[in-house]
Amino acid sequence: MTQVHLIGPENWQSWRRVRLRALQQEPTTFGSTYEREAGFTESDFRVRLAGSGVAMLALAGNEPVGMGAGLRDVEGWLLVVSMWVDPGWRGHGVGRRVLDELITWAGHRDLRVHLDVTLDNAPARALYERRGFVGTGRTEPLRQGSPELLERLVLPAP
């Protein structure tokens, strides 16, 4: 069984461990790269976790097995980022629970929620669509020079 926890700068080591594992295992899923973030210092991770957004870790015991975060990118909106679940824990509702916690956090702050998903990431897209997200048709490259494309999905207002 896993539990999802809101985390802050004091949890930087757990966040770093799962973030680097995610970037290494799924390099075409994230806007950042393992090489870039492996060079981040403790201070870099603490600053990121202390920002005006939110970060969640899914833990199985003390082991981080999933993650997700949100950034206030546009007035009135939370952009969900860094969603990832360890392959051994997929299909057990971990991603759904992390996403639900992020959506709840946003709702308490009267923020709408949107996210980007790579076009070829069918399992992630299915999770988001089951939760009610809809595609906008708006695409852009994953990162500069990447052949991977992202589509913006939004959670309609209640």
KANOR-V562245 format. One record per residue. N is the residue number from 0. RES is the residue in one letter. PSI is psi in whole degrees, 0 to 359 (none if undefined). OMEGA is omega in whole degrees, -180 to 180 (none if undefined). Layout:
N,RES,PSI,OMEGA
N,RES,PSI,OMEGA
This chain:
0,M,143,179
1,T,157,174
2,Q,143,180
3,V,131,-177
4,H,136,168
5,L,131,-177
6,I,165,178
7,G,193,-175
8,P,330,-179
9,E,345,-180
10,N,20,-172
11,W,325,-178
12,Q,317,178
13,S,317,178
14,W,314,-180
15,R,315,-177
16,R,311,-178
17,V,325,179
18,R,314,-180
19,L,323,177
20,R,316,179
21,A,313,-179
22,L,324,-179
23,Q,318,-176
24,Q,331,-175
25,E,66,-173
26,P,342,-179
27,T,17,-178
28,T,334,-172
29,F,154,177
30,G,340,178
31,S,180,180
32,T,158,176
33,Y,314,-177
34,E,319,-180
35,R,309,-172
36,E,339,175
37,A,336,178
38,G,356,179
39,F,144,178
40,T,172,174
41,E,316,-180
42,S,319,178
43,D,312,-179
44,F,320,179
45,R,318,180
46,V,317,179
47,R,320,-179
48,L,348,180
49,A,0,-176
50,G,189,-177
51,S,5,179
52,G,213,-175
53,V,149,176
54,A,139,179
55,M,142,172
56,L,137,171
57,A,126,-177
58,L,138,169
59,A,101,-169
60,G,238,177
61,N,3,-176
62,E,122,177
63,P,126,-178
64,V,359,178
65,G,161,-177
66,M,163,173
67,G,154,-179
68,A,171,177
69,G,142,179
70,L,142,175
71,R,95,-174
72,D,330,179
73,V,145,-180
74,E,124,177
75,G,5,-176
76,W,149,170
77,L,126,176
78,L,115,178
79,V,129,-179
80,V,169,172
81,S,25,178
82,M,129,179
83,W,143,175
84,V,135,177
85,D,135,-178
86,P,325,180
87,G,346,-179
88,W,1,179
89,R,147,-179
90,G,5,-179
91,H,13,177
92,G,8,-178
93,V,310,180
94,G,319,179
95,R,317,-179
96,R,319,177
97,V,312,-180
98,L,317,178
99,D,319,179
100,E,321,178
101,L,318,179
102,I,319,178
103,T,315,178
104,W,313,-180
105,A,317,-179
106,G,322,178
107,H,345,-180
108,R,13,-180
109,D,39,178
110,L,138,169
111,R,164,-174
112,V,135,172
113,H,167,-179
114,L,168,176
115,D,143,178
116,V,140,178
117,T,146,-175
118,L,331,-177
119,D,9,180
120,N,72,-176
121,A,319,180
122,P,318,179
123,A,316,180
124,R,318,179
125,A,318,177
126,L,312,-177
127,Y,318,-180
128,E,323,176
129,R,329,-180
130,R,354,176
131,G,357,179
132,F,146,177
133,V,146,179
134,G,149,178
135,T,345,-174
136,G,352,179
137,R,121,-180
138,T,158,175
139,E,161,179
140,P,148,178
141,L,313,174
142,R,168,-177
143,Q,128,178
144,G,358,-178
145,S,139,174
146,P,345,-180
147,E,139,178
148,L,145,175
149,L,148,168
150,E,139,176
151,R,130,174
152,L,146,178
153,V,149,172
154,L,114,-178
155,P,150,178
156,A,145,180
157,P,none,none
